[in-house]
Amino acid sequence: METTNKSENFKPVSVNTATKNKSLKTEKIIYWITTGLLALFVLPGIFFLNSPMAIEGTKHLGMPYWFHIELGIGKFIGGLILILPMQPKRIKDWAYVAFGIDSLSATIGLLSVDGLKPMSFAPLIFFVLLVTSYIYFHKLKSSERI
């Protein structure tokens, strides 16, 4: 009859479970707040595509009307992709890339047309939210906690 030492089977937990759960909760809150704010910026825009202010904003940058419509529809679809959790990771990654290119291009366009005005940097606020959402999306997705 073999005797086994019960202490051999004992493995100490390296991370406190309460701390780990708190960290997970914090990560989820940061992800959903930043992603929700992105959606609030992007999704309602589809309803204002034909508003005079939106059309004038596009003309001001020298963009044609068809591009204004195309960009508005694309942003709406991208916003849905970011906010709906059942989308594949690769599709969400491409939505993040598209929004990143859009916000950086908007900053460059505003700087080239309007010069160094405070409002020329407004798209960078969106970009910071986008990067934060992206980082926390991957933190949560790496362990499938989203």
Backbone torsions as a table, in degrees:
resi	resn	phi	psi	omega
1	MET	NA	123.0	-179.4
2	GLU	-88.7	140.8	174.8
3	THR	-109.1	135.2	178.3
4	THR	-113.6	144.7	178.4
5	ASN	-85.1	120.4	-177.5
6	LYS	-65.7	-23.7	-179.5
7	SER	-71.1	-19.3	177.7
8	GLU	-68.4	-31.5	-178.6
9	ASN	-83.0	-10.8	-178.3
10	PHE	-82.0	125.4	176.9
11	LYS	-122.8	120.6	-178.8
12	PRO	-67.8	145.3	178.0
13	VAL	-79.6	129.4	-175.3
14	SER	-81.8	-28.1	-178.4
15	VAL	-121.2	132.9	178.1
16	ASN	-62.6	129.0	-176.8
17	THR	-61.7	-39.8	179.4
18	ALA	-63.2	-40.9	179.1
19	THR	-66.9	-39.8	179.8
20	LYS	-64.9	-43.4	178.4
21	ASN	-64.7	-38.7	178.5
22	LYS	-64.9	-41.8	178.4
23	SER	-63.0	-42.8	178.6
24	LEU	-61.8	-44.0	180.0
25	LYS	-62.6	-43.3	179.0
26	THR	-62.4	-43.7	179.3
27	GLU	-62.3	-43.4	179.0
28	LYS	-64.4	-40.8	-180.0
29	ILE	-63.9	-45.8	179.5
30	ILE	-62.1	-44.2	180.0
31	TYR	-60.1	-50.6	-174.4
32	TRP	-72.0	-31.7	176.5
33	ILE	-67.8	-48.5	-179.1
34	THR	-66.4	-40.6	179.5
35	THR	-68.1	-38.2	177.3
36	GLY	-64.4	-41.3	176.7
37	LEU	-63.9	-39.6	176.0
38	LEU	-59.6	-45.7	-179.8
39	ALA	-62.6	-39.3	178.8
40	LEU	-65.8	-29.9	175.8
41	PHE	-73.6	-39.6	-167.5
42	VAL	-93.7	-50.0	-169.9
43	LEU	-61.6	-42.6	-179.8
44	PRO	-66.4	-17.6	-178.2
45	GLY	-58.1	-27.3	-179.3
46	ILE	-62.8	-28.3	-178.1
47	PHE	-81.6	-9.8	-177.6
48	PHE	-117.2	18.4	-178.4
49	LEU	-59.4	-36.4	-176.7
50	ASN	-98.2	12.4	178.1
51	SER	-72.9	144.5	-179.5
52	PRO	-57.9	-35.7	-178.8
53	MET	-65.5	-42.3	179.6
54	ALA	-67.4	-42.7	-179.9
55	ILE	-64.8	-41.7	178.3
56	GLU	-64.3	-38.0	178.1
57	GLY	-61.5	-39.6	178.1
58	THR	-70.0	-43.2	178.3
59	LYS	-61.6	-39.4	-178.9
60	HIS	-56.8	-35.1	179.4
61	LEU	-86.4	-1.4	178.4
62	GLY	82.8	19.8	-179.8
63	MET	-93.6	143.1	178.2
64	PRO	-73.8	161.3	-177.5
65	TYR	-62.0	-39.6	-178.9
66	TRP	-61.5	-35.0	178.9
67	PHE	-68.2	-37.0	177.1
68	HIS	-59.0	-46.3	-179.9
69	ILE	-67.1	-46.4	-179.8
70	GLU	-60.1	-44.7	179.6
71	LEU	-65.4	-40.9	178.7
72	GLY	-62.7	-43.5	178.8
73	ILE	-67.8	-43.1	178.8
74	GLY	-61.6	-40.0	178.5
75	LYS	-66.2	-38.6	178.4
76	PHE	-62.5	-46.8	179.0
77	ILE	-63.3	-43.4	177.8
78	GLY	-61.6	-39.4	177.6
79	GLY	-62.8	-40.9	176.4
80	LEU	-63.6	-41.2	179.5
81	ILE	-61.9	-41.3	-179.3
82	LEU	-68.6	-37.9	-171.8
83	ILE	-86.2	-25.8	-179.1
84	LEU	-85.0	120.1	-172.2
85	PRO	-71.2	-17.9	-174.8
86	MET	-85.7	6.8	179.8
87	GLN	-76.3	143.0	177.7
88	PRO	-62.1	150.3	-177.1
89	LYS	-57.0	-43.0	-177.6
90	ARG	-64.3	-38.3	178.1
91	ILE	-65.4	-43.1	178.0
92	LYS	-63.0	-40.4	178.4
93	ASP	-57.7	-43.7	-180.0
94	TRP	-67.9	-33.1	175.3
95	ALA	-65.4	-41.6	176.3
96	TYR	-60.9	-43.2	179.4
97	VAL	-61.4	-46.7	-178.3
98	ALA	-61.0	-44.3	178.7
99	PHE	-66.8	-34.3	176.8
100	GLY	-64.0	-46.6	177.9
101	ILE	-62.4	-42.1	-179.5
102	ASP	-61.3	-47.8	-176.6
103	SER	-70.8	-37.6	176.9
104	LEU	-68.9	-38.2	176.8
105	SER	-65.7	-37.8	177.4
106	ALA	-63.8	-40.6	178.0
107	THR	-63.2	-46.1	179.3
108	ILE	-62.5	-43.9	179.4
109	GLY	-62.4	-45.2	179.4
110	LEU	-65.1	-39.8	178.2
111	LEU	-65.4	-39.1	-178.1
112	SER	-73.4	-30.5	-179.2
113	VAL	-89.5	-45.5	-173.4
114	ASP	-98.7	-15.4	-177.3
115	GLY	82.4	-164.2	-176.3
116	LEU	-80.5	73.6	174.9
117	LYS	-108.1	151.0	179.9
118	PRO	-54.9	-38.4	-178.0
119	MET	-69.2	-16.5	177.6
120	SER	-66.5	-21.4	-177.9
121	PHE	-98.1	2.2	-179.1
122	ALA	-57.0	-39.0	178.8
123	PRO	-62.8	-19.0	178.6
124	LEU	-70.4	-24.4	174.2
125	ILE	-63.6	-45.3	176.0
126	PHE	-59.9	-41.7	-178.9
127	PHE	-63.0	-41.2	178.4
128	VAL	-63.3	-43.9	175.7
129	LEU	-61.0	-41.0	-179.3
130	LEU	-62.7	-47.0	-179.7
131	VAL	-64.1	-41.5	178.7
132	THR	-62.5	-45.9	177.9
133	SER	-60.3	-43.5	-179.2
134	TYR	-62.4	-45.4	-179.5
135	ILE	-61.8	-46.3	-178.6
136	TYR	-73.9	-27.8	173.1
137	PHE	-60.1	-45.5	-179.0
138	HIS	-72.9	-32.7	175.3
139	LYS	-61.6	-45.0	-179.3
140	LEU	-73.7	-38.1	-177.3
141	LYS	-71.2	-27.1	-177.6
142	SER	-62.2	-28.4	177.2
143	SER	-117.9	19.2	178.1
144	GLU	52.8	47.8	-179.8
145	ARG	-104.8	13.8	-177.0
146	ILE	-105.1	NA	NA
